[in-house]
Amino acid sequence: MRKYIAIIICILACVTAWGQKKAPEGYSYKDSLVYRRVPDMDTSLVGRSIFSVLPSKESGAKAVVNVNQSQEIRDAFASQMNANRKRSIRGYRLRIYYDKGQSARNDSEAAVNRIKSMYPGISTYRSFRQPYFVVTAGDFRTRSEAMRVLTNIKAYFPSAKLLKENINYPPVDNQSRVRVDTVKVLRKND
């Protein structure tokens, strides 16, 4: 309990100090990574209708749930799920390649293949915006997620750049049980 109270006091002090335009004398704001535990969740329902997982006689369940509603409601629910799959949100992508040279088409394909082999779980997008071939990678919800990958990619693609744009809904990450965020922390100068 004391630990939580100390953390809350520290956060309140940081928030109060952060609201000021300038750090107090002898202190400065530093970017810091915060690791937060992701709550356990059942990801088996991702992209599925609740009606498909209710116990029924067909599935051999002992208990049976009967849902009495019109087919129009079920159809509207399915339509909403399909519409949400096509929606995009504001997030971050990494621009890996941007060129208009004579070999730009082949070089952009090579960049896509290289990213796919280095990071198989990251989506890649190749487009042509007159007269440039552009390769972007990732669907990152937060800047912290994108920055983590960008620091690794910079070794192979020095001109890689962080972009804020509309992204596809990223899949739920069932492997990582922590979320990394960047926060400003008030620290005493050395």
Secondary structure by P-SEA (a helix, b strand, c coil): caaaaaaaaaaaaaaaaaacccccccbbbbbbbbbbbcccccccccccccccccccccccccbbbbbbccaaaaaaaaaaaaaaaaccccbbbbbcccccccaaaaaaaaaaaaaaaacccbbbbbbbcccbbbbbbbbcccaaaaaaaaaaaccccccbbbbbcccccccccccccbbbbbbbbbbbcc
